[in-house]
């Protein structure tokens, strides 16, 4: 049977290691569980940042076409037909 997890090794400052241990214990989790949760939150934050960047890009492109409202979008789309 193949292993479903992979062991990794990280080097962190001793104070951070102590803080990590305390955090895991205070939340009744082992270090692996805490790390997985931290990774999931980090990935979610990255996705959120990318989404905001995409939104800002869309806002800039819309402004270049003088599109500011839903009505402007509908008018723009009807002109494109």
Phi and psi restraints in degrees (range 20) as a CNS / XPLOR table:
assign (resid 1 and name C) (resid 2 and name N)
       (resid 2 and name CA) (resid 2 and name C) 1.0 -82.5 20.0 2
assign (resid 2 and name N) (resid 2 and name CA)
       (resid 2 and name C) (resid 3 and name N) 1.0 153.3 20.0 2
assign (resid 2 and name C) (resid 3 and name N)
       (resid 3 and name CA) (resid 3 and name C) 1.0 -73.1 20.0 2
assign (resid 3 and name N) (resid 3 and name CA)
       (resid 3 and name C) (resid 4 and name N) 1.0 139.7 20.0 2
assign (resid 3 and name C) (resid 4 and name N)
       (resid 4 and name CA) (resid 4 and name C) 1.0 -96.4 20.0 2
assign (resid 4 and name N) (resid 4 and name CA)
       (resid 4 and name C) (resid 5 and name N) 1.0 -3.1 20.0 2
assign (resid 4 and name C) (resid 5 and name N)
       (resid 5 and name CA) (resid 5 and name C) 1.0 -130.6 20.0 2
assign (resid 5 and name N) (resid 5 and name CA)
       (resid 5 and name C) (resid 6 and name N) 1.0 165.3 20.0 2
assign (resid 5 and name C) (resid 6 and name N)
       (resid 6 and name CA) (resid 6 and name C) 1.0 -129.5 20.0 2
assign (resid 6 and name N) (resid 6 and name CA)
       (resid 6 and name C) (resid 7 and name N) 1.0 134.0 20.0 2
assign (resid 6 and name C) (resid 7 and name N)
       (resid 7 and name CA) (resid 7 and name C) 1.0 -83.1 20.0 2
assign (resid 7 and name N) (resid 7 and name CA)
       (resid 7 and name C) (resid 8 and name N) 1.0 131.6 20.0 2
assign (resid 7 and name C) (resid 8 and name N)
       (resid 8 and name CA) (resid 8 and name C) 1.0 -123.7 20.0 2
assign (resid 8 and name N) (resid 8 and name CA)
       (resid 8 and name C) (resid 9 and name N) 1.0 160.1 20.0 2
assign (resid 8 and name C) (resid 9 and name N)
       (resid 9 and name CA) (resid 9 and name C) 1.0 -123.6 20.0 2
assign (resid 9 and name N) (resid 9 and name CA)
       (resid 9 and name C) (resid 10 and name N) 1.0 133.0 20.0 2
assign (resid 9 and name C) (resid 10 and name N)
       (resid 10 and name CA) (resid 10 and name C) 1.0 -125.3 20.0 2
assign (resid 10 and name N) (resid 10 and name CA)
       (resid 10 and name C) (resid 11 and name N) 1.0 145.1 20.0 2
assign (resid 10 and name C) (resid 11 and name N)
       (resid 11 and name CA) (resid 11 and name C) 1.0 -107.8 20.0 2
assign (resid 11 and name N) (resid 11 and name CA)
       (resid 11 and name C) (resid 12 and name N) 1.0 121.3 20.0 2
assign (resid 11 and name C) (resid 12 and name N)
       (resid 12 and name CA) (resid 12 and name C) 1.0 -136.7 20.0 2
assign (resid 12 and name N) (resid 12 and name CA)
       (resid 12 and name C) (resid 13 and name N) 1.0 157.1 20.0 2
assign (resid 12 and name C) (resid 13 and name N)
       (resid 13 and name CA) (resid 13 and name C) 1.0 -60.9 20.0 2
assign (resid 13 and name N) (resid 13 and name CA)
       (resid 13 and name C) (resid 14 and name N) 1.0 147.3 20.0 2
assign (resid 13 and name C) (resid 14 and name N)
       (resid 14 and name CA) (resid 14 and name C) 1.0 -53.3 20.0 2
assign (resid 14 and name N) (resid 14 and name CA)
       (resid 14 and name C) (resid 15 and name N) 1.0 -41.5 20.0 2
assign (resid 14 and name C) (resid 15 and name N)
       (resid 15 and name CA) (resid 15 and name C) 1.0 -62.5 20.0 2
assign (resid 15 and name N) (resid 15 and name CA)
       (resid 15 and name C) (resid 16 and name N) 1.0 -39.4 20.0 2
assign (resid 15 and name C) (resid 16 and name N)
       (resid 16 and name CA) (resid 16 and name C) 1.0 -67.4 20.0 2
assign (resid 16 and name N) (resid 16 and name CA)
       (resid 16 and name C) (resid 17 and name N) 1.0 -37.2 20.0 2
assign (resid 16 and name C) (resid 17 and name N)
       (resid 17 and name CA) (resid 17 and name C) 1.0 -63.0 20.0 2
assign (resid 17 and name N) (resid 17 and name CA)
       (resid 17 and name C) (resid 18 and name N) 1.0 -42.7 20.0 2
assign (resid 17 and name C) (resid 18 and name N)
       (resid 18 and name CA) (resid 18 and name C) 1.0 -64.1 20.0 2
assign (resid 18 and name N) (resid 18 and name CA)
       (resid 18 and name C) (resid 19 and name N) 1.0 -43.8 20.0 2
assign (resid 18 and name C) (resid 19 and name N)
       (resid 19 and name CA) (resid 19 and name C) 1.0 -61.8 20.0 2
assign (resid 19 and name N) (resid 19 and name CA)
       (resid 19 and name C) (resid 20 and name N) 1.0 -41.5 20.0 2
assign (resid 19 and name C) (resid 20 and name N)
       (resid 20 and name CA) (resid 20 and name C) 1.0 -62.3 20.0 2
assign (resid 20 and name N) (resid 20 and name CA)
       (resid 20 and name C) (resid 21 and name N) 1.0 -45.2 20.0 2
assign (resid 20 and name C) (resid 21 and name N)
       (resid 21 and name CA) (resid 21 and name C) 1.0 -60.0 20.0 2
assign (resid 21 and name N) (resid 21 and name CA)
       (resid 21 and name C) (resid 22 and name N) 1.0 -46.6 20.0 2
assign (resid 21 and name C) (resid 22 and name N)
       (resid 22 and name CA) (resid 22 and name C) 1.0 -62.5 20.0 2
assign (resid 22 and name N) (resid 22 and name CA)
       (resid 22 and name C) (resid 23 and name N) 1.0 -40.4 20.0 2
assign (resid 22 and name C) (resid 23 and name N)
       (resid 23 and name CA) (resid 23 and name C) 1.0 -63.7 20.0 2
assign (resid 23 and name N) (resid 23 and name CA)
       (resid 23 and name C) (resid 24 and name N) 1.0 -44.6 20.0 2
assign (resid 23 and name C) (resid 24 and name N)
       (resid 24 and name CA) (resid 24 and name C) 1.0 -61.5 20.0 2
assign (resid 24 and name N) (resid 24 and name CA)
       (resid 24 and name C) (resid 25 and name N) 1.0 -47.3 20.0 2
assign (resid 24 and name C) (resid 25 and name N)
       (resid 25 and name CA) (resid 25 and name C) 1.0 -63.9 20.0 2
assign (resid 25 and name N) (resid 25 and name CA)
       (resid 25 and name C) (resid 26 and name N) 1.0 -40.9 20.0 2
assign (resid 25 and name C) (resid 26 and name N)
       (resid 26 and name CA) (resid 26 and name C) 1.0 -67.2 20.0 2
assign (resid 26 and name N) (resid 26 and name CA)
       (resid 26 and name C) (resid 27 and name N) 1.0 -21.9 20.0 2
assign (resid 26 and name C) (resid 27 and name N)
       (resid 27 and name CA) (resid 27 and name C) 1.0 -105.6 20.0 2
assign (resid 27 and name N) (resid 27 and name CA)
       (resid 27 and name C) (resid 28 and name N) 1.0 10.7 20.0 2
assign (resid 27 and name C) (resid 28 and name N)
       (resid 28 and name CA) (resid 28 and name C) 1.0 54.5 20.0 2
assign (resid 28 and name N) (resid 28 and name CA)
       (resid 28 and name C) (resid 29 and name N) 1.0 46.6 20.0 2
assign (resid 28 and name C) (resid 29 and name N)
       (resid 29 and name CA) (resid 29 and name C) 1.0 -128.4 20.0 2
assign (resid 29 and name N) (resid 29 and name CA)
       (resid 29 and name C) (resid 30 and name N) 1.0 154.8 20.0 2
assign (resid 29 and name C) (resid 30 and name N)
       (resid 30 and name CA) (resid 30 and name C) 1.0 -85.1 20.0 2
assign (resid 30 and name N) (resid 30 and name CA)
       (resid 30 and name C) (resid 31 and name N) 1.0 170.2 20.0 2
assign (resid 30 and name C) (resid 31 and name N)
       (resid 31 and name CA) (resid 31 and name C) 1.0 -64.2 20.0 2
assign (resid 31 and name N) (resid 31 and name CA)
       (resid 31 and name C) (resid 32 and name N) 1.0 -32.8 20.0 2
assign (resid 31 and name C) (resid 32 and name N)
       (resid 32 and name CA) (resid 32 and name C) 1.0 -66.0 20.0 2
assign (resid 32 and name N) (resid 32 and name CA)
       (resid 32 and name C) (resid 33 and name N) 1.0 -44.3 20.0 2
assign (resid 32 and name C) (resid 33 and name N)
       (resid 33 and name CA) (resid 33 and name C) 1.0 -61.0 20.0 2
assign (resid 33 and name N) (resid 33 and name CA)
       (resid 33 and name C) (resid 34 and name N) 1.0 -45.7 20.0 2
assign (resid 33 and name C) (resid 34 and name N)
       (resid 34 and name CA) (resid 34 and name C) 1.0 -62.4 20.0 2
assign (resid 34 and name N) (resid 34 and name CA)
       (resid 34 and name C) (resid 35 and name N) 1.0 -43.3 20.0 2
assign (resid 34 and name C) (resid 35 and name N)
       (resid 35 and name CA) (resid 35 and name C) 1.0 -61.7 20.0 2
assign (resid 35 and name N) (resid 35 and name CA)
       (resid 35 and name C) (resid 36 and name N) 1.0 -43.7 20.0 2
assign (resid 35 and name C) (resid 36 and name N)
       (resid 36 and name CA) (resid 36 and name C) 1.0 -60.9 20.0 2
assign (resid 36 and name N) (resid 36 and name CA)
       (resid 36 and name C) (resid 37 and name N) 1.0 -42.4 20.0 2
assign (resid 36 and name C) (resid 37 and name N)
       (resid 37 and name CA) (resid 37 and name C) 1.0 -65.5 20.0 2
assign (resid 37 and name N) (resid 37 and name CA)
       (resid 37 and name C) (resid 38 and name N) 1.0 -40.0 20.0 2
assign (resid 37 and name C) (resid 38 and name N)
       (resid 38 and name CA) (resid 38 and name C) 1.0 -64.0 20.0 2
assign (resid 38 and name N) (resid 38 and name CA)
       (resid 38 and name C) (resid 39 and name N) 1.0 -41.1 20.0 2
assign (resid 38 and name C) (resid 39 and name N)
       (resid 39 and name CA) (resid 39 and name C) 1.0 -64.1 20.0 2
assign (resid 39 and name N) (resid 39 and name CA)
       (resid 39 and name C) (resid 40 and name N) 1.0 -42.2 20.0 2
assign (resid 39 and name C) (resid 40 and name N)
       (resid 40 and name CA) (resid 40 and name C) 1.0 -62.0 20.0 2
assign (resid 40 and name N) (resid 40 and name CA)
       (resid 40 and name C) (resid 41 and name N) 1.0 -43.0 20.0 2
assign (resid 40 and name C) (resid 41 and name N)
       (resid 41 and name CA) (resid 41 and name C) 1.0 -66.0 20.0 2
assign (resid 41 and name N) (resid 41 and name CA)
       (resid 41 and name C) (resid 42 and name N) 1.0 -40.0 20.0 2
assign (resid 41 and name C) (resid 42 and name N)
       (resid 42 and name CA) (resid 42 and name C) 1.0 -63.1 20.0 2
assign (resid 42 and name N) (resid 42 and name CA)
       (resid 42 and name C) (resid 43 and name N) 1.0 -44.9 20.0 2
assign (resid 42 and name C) (resid 43 and name N)
       (resid 43 and name CA) (resid 43 and name C) 1.0 -63.2 20.0 2
assign (resid 43 and name N) (resid 43 and name CA)
       (resid 43 and name C) (resid 44 and name N) 1.0 -39.5 20.0 2
assign (resid 43 and name C) (resid 44 and name N)
       (resid 44 and name CA) (resid 44 and name C) 1.0 -63.3 20.0 2
assign (resid 44 and name N) (resid 44 and name CA)
       (resid 44 and name C) (resid 45 and name N) 1.0 -41.2 20.0 2
assign (resid 44 and name C) (resid 45 and name N)
       (resid 45 and name CA) (resid 45 and name C) 1.0 -65.3 20.0 2
assign (resid 45 and name N) (resid 45 and name CA)
       (resid 45 and name C) (resid 46 and name N) 1.0 -42.2 20.0 2
assign (resid 45 and name C) (resid 46 and name N)
       (resid 46 and name CA) (resid 46 and name C) 1.0 -61.4 20.0 2
assign (resid 46 and name N) (resid 46 and name CA)
       (resid 46 and name C) (resid 47 and name N) 1.0 -44.3 20.0 2
assign (resid 46 and name C) (resid 47 and name N)
       (resid 47 and name CA) (resid 47 and name C) 1.0 -60.6 20.0 2
assign (resid 47 and name N) (resid 47 and name CA)
       (resid 47 and name C) (resid 48 and name N) 1.0 -42.1 20.0 2
assign (resid 47 and name C) (resid 48 and name N)
       (resid 48 and name CA) (resid 48 and name C) 1.0 -63.4 20.0 2
assign (resid 48 and name N) (resid 48 and name CA)
       (resid 48 and name C) (resid 49 and name N) 1.0 -42.2 20.0 2
assign (resid 48 and name C) (resid 49 and name N)
       (resid 49 and name CA) (resid 49 and name C) 1.0 -63.5 20.0 2
assign (resid 49 and name N) (resid 49 and name CA)
       (resid 49 and name C) (resid 50 and name N) 1.0 -42.9 20.0 2
assign (resid 49 and name C) (resid 50 and name N)
       (resid 50 and name CA) (resid 50 and name C) 1.0 -64.0 20.0 2
assign (resid 50 and name N) (resid 50 and name CA)
       (resid 50 and name C) (resid 51 and name N) 1.0 -39.8 20.0 2
assign (resid 50 and name C) (resid 51 and name N)
       (resid 51 and name CA) (resid 51 and name C) 1.0 -63.5 20.0 2
assign (resid 51 and name N) (resid 51 and name CA)
       (resid 51 and name C) (resid 52 and name N) 1.0 -42.6 20.0 2
assign (resid 51 and name C) (resid 52 and name N)
       (resid 52 and name CA) (resid 52 and name C) 1.0 -63.4 20.0 2
assign (resid 52 and name N) (resid 52 and name CA)
       (resid 52 and name C) (resid 53 and name N) 1.0 -39.4 20.0 2
assign (resid 52 and name C) (resid 53 and name N)
       (resid 53 and name CA) (resid 53 and name C) 1.0 -62.6 20.0 2
assign (resid 53 and name N) (resid 53 and name CA)
       (resid 53 and name C) (resid 54 and name N) 1.0 -41.4 20.0 2
assign (resid 53 and name C) (resid 54 and name N)
       (resid 54 and name CA) (resid 54 and name C) 1.0 -65.6 20.0 2
assign (resid 54 and name N) (resid 54 and name CA)
       (resid 54 and name C) (resid 55 and name N) 1.0 -40.6 20.0 2
assign (resid 54 and name C) (resid 55 and name N)
       (resid 55 and name CA) (resid 55 and name C) 1.0 -60.7 20.0 2
assign (resid 55 and name N) (resid 55 and name CA)
       (resid 55 and name C) (resid 56 and name N) 1.0 -45.9 20.0 2
assign (resid 55 and name C) (resid 56 and name N)
       (resid 56 and name CA) (resid 56 and name C) 1.0 -61.5 20.0 2
assign (resid 56 and name N) (resid 56 and name CA)
       (resid 56 and name C) (resid 57 and name N) 1.0 -39.7 20.0 2
assign (resid 56 and name C) (resid 57 and name N)
       (resid 57 and name CA) (resid 57 and name C) 1.0 -60.6 20.0 2
assign (resid 57 and name N) (resid 57 and name CA)
       (resid 57 and name C) (resid 58 and name N) 1.0 -45.5 20.0 2
assign (resid 57 and name C) (resid 58 and name N)
       (resid 58 and name CA) (resid 58 and name C) 1.0 -62.1 20.0 2
assign (resid 58 and name N) (resid 58 and name CA)
       (resid 58 and name C) (resid 59 and name N) 1.0 -40.4 20.0 2
assign (resid 58 and name C) (resid 59 and name N)
       (resid 59 and name CA) (resid 59 and name C) 1.0 -63.6 20.0 2
assign (resid 59 and name N) (resid 59 and name CA)
       (resid 59 and name C) (resid 60 and name N) 1.0 -43.0 20.0 2
assign (resid 59 and name C) (resid 60 and name N)
       (resid 60 and name CA) (resid 60 and name C) 1.0 -63.9 20.0 2
assign (resid 60 and name N) (resid 60 and name CA)
       (resid 60 and name C) (resid 61 and name N) 1.0 -44.9 20.0 2
assign (resid 60 and name C) (resid 61 and name N)
       (resid 61 and name CA) (resid 61 and name C) 1.0 -64.4 20.0 2
assign (resid 61 and name N) (resid 61 and name CA)
       (resid 61 and name C) (resid 62 and name N) 1.0 -40.0 20.0 2
assign (resid 61 and name C) (resid 62 and name N)
       (resid 62 and name CA) (resid 62 and name C) 1.0 -64.3 20.0 2
assign (resid 62 and name N) (resid 62 and name CA)
       (resid 62 and name C) (resid 63 and name N) 1.0 -42.4 20.0 2
assign (resid 62 and name C) (resid 63 and name N)
       (resid 63 and name CA) (resid 63 and name C) 1.0 -62.5 20.0 2
assign (resid 63 and name N) (resid 63 and name CA)
       (resid 63 and name C) (resid 64 and name N) 1.0 -35.9 20.0 2
assign (resid 63 and name C) (resid 64 and name N)
       (resid 64 and name CA) (resid 64 and name C) 1.0 -62.4 20.0 2
assign (resid 64 and name N) (resid 64 and name CA)
       (resid 64 and name C) (resid 65 and name N) 1.0 -26.8 20.0 2
assign (resid 64 and name C) (resid 65 and name N)
       (resid 65 and name CA) (resid 65 and name C) 1.0 -98.9 20.0 2
assign (resid 65 and name N) (resid 65 and name CA)
       (resid 65 and name C) (resid 66 and name N) 1.0 10.0 20.0 2
assign (resid 65 and name C) (resid 66 and name N)
       (resid 66 and name CA) (resid 66 and name C) 1.0 58.2 20.0 2
assign (resid 66 and name N) (resid 66 and name CA)
       (resid 66 and name C) (resid 67 and name N) 1.0 40.9 20.0 2
assign (resid 66 and name C) (resid 67 and name N)
       (resid 67 and name CA) (resid 67 and name C) 1.0 -106.5 20.0 2
assign (resid 67 and name N) (resid 67 and name CA)
       (resid 67 and name C) (resid 68 and name N) 1.0 114.2 20.0 2
assign (resid 67 and name C) (resid 68 and name N)
       (resid 68 and name CA) (resid 68 and name C) 1.0 -127.5 20.0 2
assign (resid 68 and name N) (resid 68 and name CA)
       (resid 68 and name C) (resid 69 and name N) 1.0 -19.4 20.0 2
assign (resid 68 and name C) (resid 69 and name N)
       (resid 69 and name CA) (resid 69 and name C) 1.0 -128.5 20.0 2
assign (resid 69 and name N) (resid 69 and name CA)
       (resid 69 and name C) (resid 70 and name N) 1.0 169.9 20.0 2
assign (resid 69 and name C) (resid 70 and name N)
       (resid 70 and name CA) (resid 70 and name C) 1.0 -62.8 20.0 2
assign (resid 70 and name N) (resid 70 and name CA)
       (resid 70 and name C) (resid 71 and name N) 1.0 -35.4 20.0 2
assign (resid 70 and name C) (resid 71 and name N)
       (resid 71 and name CA) (resid 71 and name C) 1.0 -63.2 20.0 2
assign (resid 71 and name N) (resid 71 and name CA)
       (resid 71 and name C) (resid 72 and name N) 1.0 -40.3 20.0 2
assign (resid 71 and name C) (resid 72 and name N)
       (resid 72 and name CA) (resid 72 and name C) 1.0 -61.5 20.0 2
assign (resid 72 and name N) (resid 72 and name CA)
       (resid 72 and name C) (resid 73 and name N) 1.0 -39.1 20.0 2
assign (resid 72 and name C) (resid 73 and name N)
       (resid 73 and name CA) (resid 73 and name C) 1.0 -63.5 20.0 2
assign (resid 73 and name N) (resid 73 and name CA)
       (resid 73 and name C) (resid 74 and name N) 1.0 -47.6 20.0 2
assign (resid 73 and name C) (resid 74 and name N)
       (resid 74 and name CA) (resid 74 and name C) 1.0 -60.9 20.0 2
assign (resid 74 and name N) (resid 74 and name CA)
       (resid 74 and name C) (resid 75 and name N) 1.0 -40.9 20.0 2
assign (resid 74 and name C) (resid 75 and name N)
       (resid 75 and name CA) (resid 75 and name C) 1.0 -66.5 20.0 2
assign (resid 75 and name N) (resid 75 and name CA)
       (resid 75 and name C) (resid 76 and name N) 1.0 -42.3 20.0 2
assign (resid 75 and name C) (resid 76 and name N)
       (resid 76 and name CA) (resid 76 and name C) 1.0 -61.2 20.0 2
assign (resid 76 and name N) (resid 76 and name CA)
       (resid 76 and name C) (resid 77 and name N) 1.0 -44.6 20.0 2
assign (resid 76 and name C) (resid 77 and name N)
       (resid 77 and name CA) (resid 77 and name C) 1.0 -67.4 20.0 2
assign (resid 77 and name N) (resid 77 and name CA)
       (resid 77 and name C) (resid 78 and name N) 1.0 -36.7 20.0 2
assign (resid 77 and name C) (resid 78 and name N)
       (resid 78 and name CA) (resid 78 and name C) 1.0 -69.6 20.0 2
assign (resid 78 and name N) (resid 78 and name CA)
       (resid 78 and name C) (resid 79 and name N) 1.0 -30.0 20.0 2
assign (resid 78 and name C) (resid 79 and name N)
       (resid 79 and name CA) (resid 79 and name C) 1.0 -71.6 20.0 2
assign (resid 79 and name N) (resid 79 and name CA)
       (resid 79 and name C) (resid 80 and name N) 1.0 -29.4 20.0 2
assign (resid 79 and name C) (resid 80 and name N)
       (resid 80 and name CA) (resid 80 and name C) 1.0 -75.2 20.0 2
assign (resid 80 and name N) (resid 80 and name CA)
       (resid 80 and name C) (resid 81 and name N) 1.0 -18.4 20.0 2
